[in-house]
Amino acid sequence: MSSSNSLGWWGRRPLRSIASDLISIRSRPAVHLSPTTTAVAAKAMPARVAAEIAALPEPRGPMRRLCGDLARRIRLLAPLLQQLQGALPLADALGAARDLLRAVHDGSKIYQAMRGDGLLDRFASVNRQIQLALDALPYHTFDMPEEVQEQVALVHSQFKRAATRTDPPDAQLAKDISSALADKTFDPLAFTRISEKLQLQTMADIKKESVALHEMVISSGGEPDGCVEEMSSLLMKLKDCVITEKAPAPETLTARSASIKHRSPIIPDEFRCPISLELMQDPVIVSSGQTYERSCIQKWLDSGHKTCPKTQQPLSHTSLTPNFVLKSLIAQWCEANGIELPKNKANSRDKKSAKSSDYDHAGLVSLMTRLRGGNQDEQRAAAGEIRLLAKRNVNNRICIAEAGAIPLLVNLLSSSDPRTQEHAVTALLNLSIHENNKASIVGSHAIPKIVEVLKTGSMEARENAAATLFSLSVVDENKVTIGGAGAIPPLINLLCDGSPRGKKDAATAIFNLCIYQGNKTRAVKAGIVIHLMNFLVDPTGGMTDEALTLLAILAGNPEARAVIAQSDPIPPLVEVIKTGSPRNRENAAAILWSLCCADVEQTRAAKAAGAEDALKELLESGTDRAKRKSSSILELMRQAEEA
């Protein structure tokens, strides 16, 4: 399973395909509707309106970013729109959005630049209207994968922010327009900036703008806002600027064409890292709930900081959780805009830096010889040396792998000598840190042997076997292979009876493996839920964080949810929501939400246990995801009470 599949059945479809499907709804021939077909059409109304929005031309002019953001958010609601059955408030809100986007597209760009405050208010109003329609829509009860529900919830929160956000005016544009209107002689550079920002750069653009101004005057019955004279004056000056501009040389035309062709669209704020302000490639979530580019936040943490850069909130831990939903949204946006994300250059940097290792070539050959054909003592010593060398730096990891050590170490996993086995599995763990080595390890059929070490090895060997499986499972395809090799049951055994470090290693490996849906079923059948509930009820074991994290990812599985519901989960979950850390409160709310969505009795039990007040407090002070879950649970409680 590749990262592009993280949104399940919907995430595998390109955004262009989604838009094409929506547009095809709009392009069907008209038919005479009976009462029955009229009802069907009413159900499809939100999708038809979204189709019309998807079919609108690319936004232009000073409002293009607001138009682009609004249209993008509506496109991302497509999975939800397919599930709707006559949601008229949302259809009305989408209709208002369509009308606004059409008005901006057809309207005067000069007017939008000079008198755009009213339009900004309309954008905020439309975003608010859609937000309120989504507030009233119980989409968490729809038959959609949880990943898709998370995507819809993320877009829902974006509409909420957009409803209150006010964009500062373009100060330079306002200054240029004011100067152009005041001065009889105009500055060519200022007019170039105005024409570029308003996208009035050709005579065709000027003619279209003239028609738009004319129609605006007619529709307003006179002078719109008393600025027709100023707008006409500016238009005439822009026209003169276009006419008098000297024809550029052929090479200049080529350069301009290339510049326009490769001009980047405006990146939505939600897709920028708050630290670098660049488009995120590998978004991760910190304990405060904020999302950052992995490399940027890692540098922040490595510098000794213990707070969230954006909120200054103290971080309860420094673990980084991949934000798969946002990563998929960014990928969809990039595909829709023809943008290719820069490839991770870590591997190429590793190769370039691998000029030398702690051993010369002869030394590595000697080590390989001892691994291959030495007696047991020589093999143990050689495996121990490789273990230490692979731990030191990336150069060693590259050179050791290129020398052919990986297959030899895999063979030593079956050694009857416990210490040799420990060295071999730990050496493979250290080598797997380098991304290119992961494929070599899996290609050497190491996974079944690592699972065997996990079952029968010493405690140290089992710990490092679990850590190795986690490292290899970073590659999505390996999640399937590792689960199929029978790794889940011995990992659960280590989770229950291992050393403190072994329990942590097992929990981390299980979490990563359970990102793949098939491994969730394997974990449930192996009895993981009851052990996790025991960890939750008895916090003295120090595994509360891990138990909540695993239960949160498992709760989306119907079998796991049924077992959790049979374990009297409400009291400990409510207690965590009241007193836990921010991340634990978030995970507890996510588990409770899954339970309440599936069974109204769990909703009533949660309310009886005093969850309502705790959820209201979490709605005010929790992470973004915790707030979303709290809001949904409170709505379920309200519905249960009315029923």
C-alpha positions as CSV (number, residue, x, y, z in Angstrom):
1,M,0.0,0.0,0.0
2,S,1.5,3.3,-1.1
3,S,1.1,6.6,0.7
4,S,-1.2,7.7,-2.1
5,N,-3.7,5.2,-0.8
6,S,-4.0,6.6,2.7
7,L,-7.5,7.9,2.0
8,G,-8.8,4.4,1.0
9,W,-11.3,4.1,-1.9
10,W,-11.6,7.8,-2.5
11,G,-7.9,8.7,-2.1
12,R,-7.0,6.4,-5.0
13,R,-8.9,8.6,-7.4
14,P,-7.1,11.6,-9.0
15,L,-8.7,15.0,-8.3
16,R,-9.1,15.5,-12.1
17,S,-11.2,12.3,-12.2
18,I,-13.4,13.6,-9.4
19,A,-14.0,16.9,-11.2
20,S,-14.7,15.1,-14.4
21,D,-17.3,12.9,-12.7
22,L,-18.9,15.9,-11.2
23,I,-18.9,17.8,-14.6
24,S,-20.4,14.8,-16.3
25,I,-23.5,15.2,-14.0
26,R,-23.9,18.7,-15.2
27,S,-23.5,17.8,-18.9
28,R,-26.3,15.2,-19.1
29,P,-29.2,16.2,-21.4
30,A,-32.3,17.7,-19.8
31,V,-35.2,15.3,-19.2
32,H,-38.8,15.8,-18.1
33,L,-39.0,14.7,-14.5
34,S,-41.8,12.8,-12.8
35,P,-42.3,13.3,-9.1
36,T,-40.0,10.3,-8.5
37,T,-37.2,11.6,-10.7
38,T,-37.7,15.0,-9.1
39,A,-36.9,13.5,-5.7
40,V,-33.8,11.8,-7.1
41,A,-32.7,15.1,-8.6
42,A,-33.2,16.9,-5.3
43,K,-30.9,14.4,-3.7
44,A,-28.3,15.0,-6.3
45,M,-28.6,18.8,-6.1
46,P,-25.5,19.5,-4.0
47,A,-23.4,17.3,-6.4
48,R,-24.8,19.2,-9.4
49,V,-24.0,22.6,-7.8
50,A,-20.5,21.3,-7.0
51,A,-20.2,20.2,-10.6
52,E,-21.0,23.7,-11.8
53,I,-18.3,25.1,-9.5
54,A,-15.8,22.5,-10.7
55,A,-16.5,23.6,-14.3
56,L,-15.9,27.3,-13.7
57,P,-12.8,28.7,-15.4
58,E,-9.6,29.3,-13.4
59,P,-10.0,32.4,-11.2
60,R,-8.4,35.6,-12.3
61,G,-7.8,39.1,-10.9
62,P,-7.3,40.3,-7.3
63,M,-9.8,37.8,-5.8
64,R,-8.2,34.7,-7.4
65,R,-6.8,33.3,-4.2
66,L,-10.1,33.5,-2.3
67,C,-11.9,32.0,-5.3
68,G,-9.4,29.3,-5.7
69,D,-9.5,28.3,-2.0
70,L,-13.3,28.3,-1.9
71,A,-13.6,26.1,-5.1
72,R,-10.8,23.8,-3.8
73,R,-12.6,23.2,-0.5
74,I,-15.9,22.4,-2.3
75,R,-14.1,20.0,-4.6
76,L,-12.7,18.2,-1.5
77,L,-16.3,17.7,-0.2
78,A,-17.0,15.5,-3.2
79,P,-17.0,12.2,-1.2
80,L,-19.6,13.7,1.2
81,L,-21.8,15.0,-1.6
82,Q,-22.1,11.5,-3.0
83,Q,-23.6,10.4,0.3
84,L,-26.1,13.2,0.6
85,Q,-29.8,12.6,0.4
86,G,-31.5,16.0,0.0
87,A,-29.4,18.2,2.2
88,L,-31.1,21.5,1.1
89,P,-29.2,23.9,3.5
90,L,-25.9,22.6,2.1
91,A,-27.2,22.9,-1.5
92,D,-28.3,26.5,-0.8
93,A,-24.9,27.3,0.6
94,L,-23.1,25.7,-2.4
95,G,-25.5,27.7,-4.7
96,A,-24.4,30.9,-2.9
97,A,-20.8,29.9,-3.4
98,R,-21.4,29.2,-7.1
99,D,-23.1,32.6,-7.6
100,L,-20.3,34.4,-5.8
101,L,-17.6,32.7,-7.9
102,R,-19.5,33.4,-11.1
103,A,-20.0,37.1,-10.1
104,V,-16.3,37.5,-9.4
105,H,-15.3,35.7,-12.6
106,D,-17.7,37.9,-14.7
107,G,-17.2,41.1,-12.8
108,S,-14.9,44.0,-13.1
109,K,-11.4,43.4,-11.9
110,I,-10.8,47.1,-11.3
111,Y,-13.9,47.4,-9.2
112,Q,-12.8,44.3,-7.2
113,A,-9.5,46.0,-6.5
114,M,-11.0,49.4,-5.6
115,R,-14.2,48.4,-3.8
116,G,-13.4,44.8,-2.7
117,D,-14.5,45.1,0.9
118,G,-18.1,44.1,0.1
119,L,-16.8,41.0,-1.8
120,L,-14.6,40.0,1.2
121,D,-17.7,40.1,3.4
122,R,-19.5,37.9,0.8
123,F,-16.7,35.4,0.9
124,A,-16.8,35.3,4.7
125,S,-20.6,35.0,4.6
126,V,-20.5,32.1,2.1
127,N,-17.8,30.2,4.0
128,R,-19.9,30.7,7.2
129,Q,-23.0,29.5,5.4
130,I,-21.3,26.3,4.3
131,Q,-19.8,25.8,7.7
132,L,-23.2,26.1,9.4
133,A,-24.7,23.6,6.9
134,L,-21.9,21.2,7.7
135,D,-22.4,21.8,11.4
136,A,-25.9,20.5,11.0
137,L,-25.0,17.6,8.9
138,P,-24.2,14.3,10.8
139,Y,-21.7,13.2,8.2
140,H,-19.9,11.1,10.8
141,T,-22.8,8.6,10.6
142,F,-22.5,8.2,6.8
143,D,-21.2,5.0,5.2
144,M,-17.7,6.4,4.5
145,P,-14.3,5.2,5.6
146,E,-13.0,6.9,8.7
147,E,-10.1,8.4,6.6
148,V,-12.7,10.1,4.3
149,Q,-14.6,11.3,7.4
150,E,-11.4,12.8,8.6
151,Q,-10.8,14.5,5.3
152,V,-14.3,16.0,5.4
153,A,-13.8,17.1,9.0
154,L,-10.5,18.8,8.0
155,V,-12.3,20.7,5.2
156,H,-15.1,21.6,7.6
157,S,-12.6,23.2,10.0
158,Q,-11.1,25.1,7.0
159,F,-14.5,26.6,6.3
160,K,-14.8,27.6,9.9
161,R,-11.5,29.4,9.8
162,A,-12.3,31.0,6.5
163,A,-15.6,32.3,7.9
164,T,-13.8,34.5,10.4
165,R,-10.5,35.2,8.6
166,T,-10.0,38.7,7.1
167,D,-7.3,39.0,4.5
168,P,-5.3,42.2,4.7
169,P,-5.6,44.4,1.6
170,D,-2.8,44.5,-0.9
171,A,-1.1,47.6,0.2
172,Q,1.2,47.9,-2.8
173,L,-1.8,47.5,-5.2
174,A,-3.8,50.1,-3.4
175,K,-0.8,52.5,-3.4
176,D,-0.2,51.9,-7.2
177,I,-3.9,52.5,-8.0
178,S,-4.0,55.7,-5.9
179,S,-0.9,57.0,-7.6
180,A,-2.2,56.1,-11.0
181,L,-5.4,58.0,-10.4
182,A,-3.7,61.1,-8.9
183,D,-0.9,61.6,-11.4
184,K,-1.3,62.9,-14.9
185,T,1.9,61.2,-15.9
186,F,2.1,57.6,-14.9
187,D,4.9,55.3,-13.8
188,P,5.2,52.4,-16.3
189,L,6.5,50.1,-13.5
190,A,3.4,50.9,-11.4
191,F,1.1,50.1,-14.3
192,T,2.9,46.9,-15.0
193,R,2.3,45.8,-11.4
194,I,-1.4,46.8,-11.6
195,S,-1.9,45.0,-14.9
196,E,-0.2,41.9,-13.6
197,K,-2.2,41.8,-10.4
198,L,-5.5,42.5,-12.1
199,Q,-4.5,40.2,-15.0
200,L,-5.4,42.9,-17.6
201,Q,-2.3,42.4,-19.8
202,T,-3.8,42.2,-23.3
203,M,-6.3,44.1,-25.5
204,A,-8.6,41.1,-25.1
205,D,-8.4,41.5,-21.3
206,I,-9.0,45.3,-21.6
207,K,-12.1,44.8,-23.8
208,K,-13.5,42.2,-21.4
209,E,-13.0,44.6,-18.5
210,S,-14.7,47.4,-20.4
211,V,-17.7,45.2,-21.0
212,A,-17.8,44.2,-17.4
213,L,-17.7,47.8,-16.3
214,H,-20.5,48.7,-18.7
215,E,-22.7,45.9,-17.5
216,M,-22.1,46.9,-13.9
217,V,-23.1,50.4,-14.5
218,I,-26.3,49.3,-16.3
219,S,-27.2,46.7,-13.6
220,S,-26.7,49.3,-10.8
221,G,-28.8,51.9,-12.5
222,G,-26.1,54.5,-12.5
223,E,-22.9,55.0,-10.5
224,P,-21.9,51.9,-8.5
225,D,-20.4,53.4,-5.3
226,G,-19.7,56.6,-7.1
227,C,-16.4,55.4,-8.6
228,V,-17.2,54.9,-12.3
229,E,-15.2,57.9,-13.4
230,E,-12.1,56.7,-11.5
231,M,-12.5,53.2,-12.8
232,S,-12.9,54.4,-16.4
233,S,-9.9,56.6,-16.0
234,L,-7.8,53.8,-14.7
235,L,-9.0,51.5,-17.5
236,M,-8.1,54.0,-20.2
237,K,-4.6,54.4,-18.7
238,L,-4.1,50.7,-18.6
239,K,-5.3,50.5,-22.2
240,D,-2.8,53.2,-23.2
241,C,-0.1,51.3,-21.3
242,V,-0.9,48.1,-23.3
243,I,-1.0,49.8,-26.6
244,T,2.2,51.8,-26.2
245,E,4.2,48.9,-24.8
246,K,7.0,48.1,-27.3
247,A,6.8,44.7,-28.9
248,P,9.4,42.5,-27.2
249,A,12.1,40.7,-29.0
250,P,11.4,37.0,-29.9
251,E,13.6,35.8,-27.1
252,T,11.7,38.0,-24.6
253,L,8.5,36.5,-25.8
254,T,9.8,33.1,-25.3
255,A,11.0,33.9,-21.8
256,R,7.6,35.4,-20.9
257,S,5.8,32.4,-22.3
258,A,7.9,30.1,-20.3
259,S,7.4,32.3,-17.2
260,I,3.6,32.2,-17.6
261,K,3.7,28.5,-18.3
262,H,5.6,27.7,-15.2
263,R,4.0,30.3,-12.9
264,S,3.1,28.6,-9.7
265,P,-0.5,28.8,-8.3
266,I,-1.0,30.3,-4.8
267,I,-0.4,27.7,-2.1
268,P,-3.3,27.4,0.4
269,D,-2.3,28.5,3.9
270,E,-3.3,25.1,5.3
271,F,-0.6,23.5,3.1
272,R,2.3,25.7,4.3
273,C,4.5,24.7,7.2
274,P,4.2,27.4,9.9
275,I,8.0,27.4,10.3
276,S,9.2,27.6,6.7
277,L,6.0,28.9,5.1
278,E,6.8,26.4,2.3
279,L,4.5,23.7,0.8
280,M,4.7,20.7,3.1
281,Q,6.0,17.4,1.7
282,D,5.9,15.3,4.9
283,P,3.5,16.9,7.3
284,V,3.6,15.6,10.9
285,I,1.6,16.4,14.0
286,V,3.2,17.4,17.3
287,S,1.5,16.8,20.7
288,S,-0.1,20.3,20.6
289,G,-2.1,19.2,17.6
290,Q,-0.3,21.6,15.2
291,T,1.1,20.3,11.9
292,Y,4.6,21.1,10.6
293,E,7.0,19.9,7.9
294,R,8.9,17.0,9.5
295,S,12.4,18.3,8.8
296,C,11.5,21.8,10.1
297,I,10.0,20.7,13.4
298,Q,12.8,18.1,13.9
299,K,15.4,20.9,13.6
300,W,13.4,22.9,16.2
301,L,13.3,19.9,18.6
302,D,16.9,19.0,18.0
303,S,17.8,22.6,19.0
304,G,16.5,21.8,22.5
305,H,13.1,23.5,22.2
306,K,10.3,21.9,24.3
307,T,7.4,24.1,23.0
308,C,5.1,24.3,20.0
309,P,6.6,27.0,17.7
310,K,3.1,28.3,16.7
311,T,1.2,28.2,20.0
312,Q,4.2,28.2,22.4
313,Q,2.3,25.5,24.3
314,P,4.6,23.1,26.1
315,L,5.0,19.7,24.3
316,S,4.0,16.7,26.4
317,H,6.3,14.5,24.2
318,T,8.4,14.9,21.1
319,S,6.9,12.1,19.0
320,L,5.9,13.1,15.5
321,T,2.7,11.6,14.0
322,P,2.3,11.5,10.2
323,N,-0.7,13.6,9.0
324,F,-1.8,11.3,6.3
325,V,-5.0,13.1,5.6
326,L,-3.3,16.5,5.0
327,K,-0.5,14.8,3.0
328,S,-3.2,13.3,0.7
329,L,-5.0,16.6,0.3
330,I,-1.6,18.3,-0.6
331,A,-1.0,15.5,-3.2
332,Q,-4.4,16.0,-4.7
333,W,-3.9,19.8,-4.9
334,C,-0.5,19.3,-6.5
335,E,-1.9,16.9,-9.1
336,A,-4.8,19.3,-9.8
337,N,-2.4,22.2,-10.4
338,G,0.3,20.2,-12.3
339,I,2.8,20.6,-9.5
340,E,5.4,17.9,-8.7
341,L,6.6,17.8,-5.1
342,P,10.4,17.9,-4.8
343,K,11.7,14.4,-4.2
344,N,13.3,13.6,-0.9
345,K,17.0,14.1,-1.5
346,A,18.2,12.3,1.6
347,N,19.2,9.2,-0.2
348,S,21.2,11.0,-2.9
349,R,22.9,13.1,-0.1
350,D,23.7,9.8,1.7
351,K,25.4,8.4,-1.5
352,K,27.4,11.6,-2.1
353,S,28.6,11.7,1.5
354,A,29.6,8.0,1.5
355,K,33.2,8.6,0.5
356,S,34.7,6.6,3.4
357,S,33.7,4.4,6.3
358,D,35.3,3.4,9.5
359,Y,36.8,0.4,7.7
360,D,38.7,0.3,4.4
361,H,37.8,-2.1,1.7
362,A,40.2,-4.8,2.9
363,G,38.7,-4.6,6.4
364,L,35.2,-5.0,5.1
365,V,36.2,-8.0,3.0
366,S,37.7,-9.6,6.1
367,L,34.5,-9.0,8.1
368,M,32.4,-10.6,5.3
369,T,34.7,-13.6,5.2
370,R,34.4,-14.1,8.9
371,L,30.6,-13.8,8.7
372,R,30.4,-16.2,5.8
373,G,32.7,-19.0,6.8
374,G,34.2,-18.5,10.3
375,N,33.5,-20.6,13.3
376,Q,30.8,-19.5,15.8
377,D,33.1,-17.3,17.8
378,E,34.4,-15.5,14.7
379,Q,30.8,-15.0,13.4
380,R,29.7,-13.6,16.8
381,A,32.6,-11.2,16.9
382,A,32.1,-10.1,13.2
383,A,28.4,-9.6,13.7
384,G,29.1,-7.5,16.8
385,E,31.6,-5.3,14.9
386,I,29.0,-4.7,12.1
387,R,26.4,-3.9,14.7
388,L,28.6,-1.2,16.2
389,L,29.8,0.1,12.8
390,A,26.2,0.4,11.4
391,K,25.2,2.3,14.5
392,R,27.8,5.1,14.0
393,N,27.0,6.8,10.7
394,V,25.3,6.6,7.4
395,N,28.6,6.1,5.5
396,N,29.1,2.8,7.3
397,R,25.6,1.7,6.6
398,I,26.0,2.2,2.9
399,C,29.4,0.6,2.7
400,I,28.5,-2.4,4.8
401,A,25.4,-3.1,2.7
402,E,27.4,-2.7,-0.6
403,A,29.9,-5.2,0.8
404,G,27.2,-7.8,0.9
405,A,26.6,-8.1,4.6
406,I,22.8,-8.1,4.7
407,P,22.2,-11.7,3.4
408,L,25.0,-13.0,5.7
409,L,23.4,-11.3,8.7
410,V,19.9,-12.7,7.7
411,N,21.4,-16.2,7.8
412,L,22.8,-15.6,11.3
413,L,19.3,-14.9,12.6
414,S,18.9,-18.6,12.7
415,S,22.1,-19.1,14.8
416,S,21.8,-21.3,17.8
417,D,24.1,-18.9,19.7
418,P,21.8,-16.3,21.4
419,R,24.5,-13.6,21.4
420,T,25.2,-14.0,17.7
421,Q,21.5,-13.8,17.0
422,E,21.2,-10.6,19.1
423,H,24.1,-9.0,17.2
424,A,22.6,-10.0,13.8
425,V,19.1,-8.6,14.4
426,T,20.5,-5.4,15.9
427,A,22.9,-5.0,13.0
428,L,20.0,-5.3,10.6
429,L,18.1,-2.8,12.7
430,N,20.9,-0.3,12.4
431,L,21.4,-0.9,8.7
432,S,17.6,-0.4,8.1
433,I,17.8,3.2,9.2
434,H,19.2,3.9,5.7
435,E,16.2,3.9,3.4
436,N,17.9,2.1,0.5
437,N,18.8,-0.8,2.8
438,K,15.2,-1.6,3.7
439,A,14.5,-3.2,0.3
440,S,17.7,-5.2,0.5
441,I,16.8,-6.6,3.9
442,V,13.3,-7.6,2.8
443,G,14.6,-8.9,-0.5
444,S,16.9,-11.3,1.5
445,H,13.8,-12.9,3.0
446,A,14.6,-11.5,6.4
447,I,11.0,-10.9,7.7
448,P,10.1,-14.5,8.5
449,K,13.4,-15.0,10.4
450,I,13.0,-11.7,12.3
451,V,9.5,-12.9,13.3
452,E,11.0,-16.1,14.5
453,V,13.5,-14.2,16.6
454,L,10.6,-12.1,18.0
455,K,9.0,-15.4,19.1
456,T,11.9,-17.3,20.6
457,G,14.9,-15.0,21.0
458,S,16.3,-13.5,24.2
459,M,14.6,-10.4,25.5
460,E,17.2,-8.1,23.9
461,A,16.8,-9.9,20.6
462,R,13.0,-9.7,20.8
463,E,13.1,-6.0,21.6
464,N,15.4,-5.3,18.6
465,A,13.4,-7.6,16.3
466,A,10.3,-5.5,17.1
467,A,12.2,-2.3,16.4
468,T,13.5,-3.7,13.1
469,L,10.0,-4.7,12.1
470,F,8.9,-1.1,12.9
471,S,11.7,0.3,10.8
472,L,10.9,-1.9,7.8
473,S,7.1,-1.2,8.1
474,V,7.7,2.4,7.2
475,V,7.4,1.2,3.6
476,D,3.7,0.6,3.1
477,E,4.2,-2.6,1.1
478,N,6.1,-4.2,4.0
479,K,3.2,-3.7,6.3
480,V,1.3,-6.3,4.4
481,T,4.3,-8.7,4.3
482,I,5.1,-8.4,8.0
483,G,1.4,-8.9,9.0
484,G,1.2,-11.9,6.7
485,A,4.3,-13.4,8.2
486,G,2.6,-13.7,11.6
487,A,4.3,-10.9,13.4
488,I,1.2,-9.5,15.2
489,P,0.8,-12.3,17.9
490,P,4.4,-12.3,19.1
491,L,4.4,-8.5,19.1
492,I,1.3,-8.6,21.4
493,N,3.2,-11.1,23.6
494,L,6.1,-8.7,23.9
495,L,3.7,-5.8,24.6
496,C,2.3,-7.7,27.5
497,D,5.4,-9.5,29.0
498,G,8.4,-7.6,27.7
499,S,10.7,-5.2,29.4
500,P,9.6,-1.5,29.6
501,R,11.7,-0.8,26.4
502,G,10.3,-4.0,24.7
503,K,6.7,-2.9,25.4
504,K,7.4,0.5,23.8
505,D,9.0,-1.1,20.8
506,A,6.1,-3.6,20.4
507,A,3.5,-0.8,20.7
508,T,5.3,1.3,18.1
509,A,5.5,-1.6,15.7
510,I,1.9,-2.6,16.1
511,F,0.7,1.0,15.6
512,N,2.6,1.3,12.3
513,L,1.4,-2.1,11.1
514,C,-2.2,-1.3,11.9
515,I,-2.2,1.6,9.5
516,Y,-2.9,-1.2,7.1
517,Q,-6.6,-2.3,7.6
518,G,-5.9,-6.1,7.3
519,N,-3.5,-6.0,10.3
520,K,-6.2,-4.4,12.4
521,T,-8.3,-7.6,12.0
522,R,-5.2,-9.7,12.8
523,A,-4.5,-7.7,16.0
524,V,-8.2,-8.0,17.1
525,K,-8.2,-11.7,16.5
526,A,-5.0,-12.1,18.5
527,G,-6.7,-10.5,21.5
528,I,-5.0,-7.1,21.7
529,V,-8.0,-5.1,22.8
530,I,-8.4,-6.7,26.2
531,H,-4.7,-6.1,26.9
532,L,-5.0,-2.5,25.9
533,M,-8.0,-2.0,28.1
534,N,-6.1,-3.5,31.0
535,F,-3.3,-0.9,30.4
536,L,-6.0,1.8,30.3
537,V,-7.6,0.7,33.6
538,D,-4.3,0.3,35.4
539,P,-2.2,3.4,34.6
540,T,0.6,2.2,37.0
541,G,2.0,0.1,34.2
542,G,3.1,3.2,32.3
543,M,1.5,2.1,29.1
544,T,-1.5,4.5,29.1
545,D,-0.2,6.6,26.2
546,E,0.5,3.6,24.0
547,A,-2.9,1.9,24.9
548,L,-4.9,5.0,23.9
549,T,-2.9,5.5,20.7
550,L,-3.5,1.9,19.6
551,L,-7.2,1.9,20.7
552,A,-7.7,5.1,18.7
553,I,-6.4,3.5,15.5
554,L,-8.2,0.2,16.1
555,A,-11.6,1.8,17.0
556,G,-12.4,2.4,13.4
557,N,-12.5,-1.4,12.9
558,P,-16.0,-2.9,13.6
559,E,-14.6,-6.0,15.2
560,A,-12.3,-4.0,17.5
561,R,-15.0,-1.6,18.3
562,A,-17.3,-4.4,19.4
563,V,-14.7,-5.9,21.7
564,I,-13.9,-2.4,23.2
565,A,-17.6,-1.8,23.8
566,Q,-17.8,-5.1,25.8
567,S,-14.9,-4.0,28.1
568,D,-16.8,-1.3,30.0
569,P,-14.7,1.5,28.3
570,I,-16.7,4.6,29.2
571,P,-15.5,5.2,32.8
572,P,-11.7,5.1,32.0
573,L,-12.2,7.1,28.7
574,V,-14.1,9.8,30.5
575,E,-11.5,10.0,33.2
576,V,-8.8,10.5,30.6
577,I,-10.8,13.2,28.9
578,K,-11.1,15.0,32.2
579,T,-7.5,14.6,33.5
580,G,-5.2,13.3,30.7
581,S,-2.5,15.0,28.6
582,P,-3.6,16.8,25.5
583,R,-2.7,13.9,23.2
584,N,-4.3,11.3,25.4
585,R,-7.5,13.4,25.7
586,E,-7.6,13.6,22.0
587,N,-7.2,9.9,21.5
588,A,-9.8,9.2,24.2
589,A,-12.3,11.5,22.5
590,A,-11.6,9.7,19.2
591,I,-12.3,6.3,20.7
592,L,-15.4,7.6,22.4
593,W,-16.6,9.1,19.1
594,S,-16.2,5.8,17.3
595,L,-18.2,4.0,20.0
596,C,-21.0,6.6,20.1
597,C,-21.3,6.6,16.3
598,A,-21.9,2.9,16.3
599,D,-24.2,2.5,19.3
600,V,-26.6,5.0,20.9
601,E,-26.4,3.1,24.2
602,Q,-22.7,4.0,24.4
603,T,-23.7,7.7,23.9
604,R,-26.2,7.5,26.7
605,A,-23.6,5.7,28.9
606,A,-21.1,8.4,28.2
607,K,-23.5,11.1,29.2
608,A,-24.5,9.3,32.4
609,A,-20.8,9.0,33.3
610,G,-20.4,12.8,33.2
611,A,-18.7,13.0,29.8
612,E,-20.8,16.0,28.6
613,D,-19.0,18.6,30.9
614,A,-15.6,17.1,30.1
615,L,-16.3,17.3,26.4
616,K,-17.4,20.9,26.6
617,E,-14.2,21.8,28.3
618,L,-12.2,19.8,25.7
619,L,-14.1,21.8,23.0
620,E,-12.5,24.9,24.5
621,S,-9.0,23.8,25.3
622,G,-8.2,20.6,23.3
623,T,-6.3,20.0,20.1
624,D,-8.0,20.7,16.8
625,R,-8.8,17.0,16.3
626,A,-10.1,16.7,19.9
627,K,-12.4,19.7,19.4
628,R,-13.8,18.1,16.3
629,K,-14.5,14.8,18.1
630,S,-15.9,16.6,21.1
631,S,-18.3,18.6,18.9
632,S,-19.5,15.4,17.1
633,I,-20.0,13.5,20.4
634,L,-22.0,16.4,21.9
635,E,-24.2,16.5,18.8
636,L,-24.8,12.7,19.2
637,M,-25.7,13.2,22.8
638,R,-28.2,15.9,21.8
639,Q,-29.7,13.7,19.2
640,A,-29.9,10.8,21.6
641,E,-31.7,13.0,24.1
642,E,-34.2,14.2,21.6
643,A,-34.9,10.6,20.5
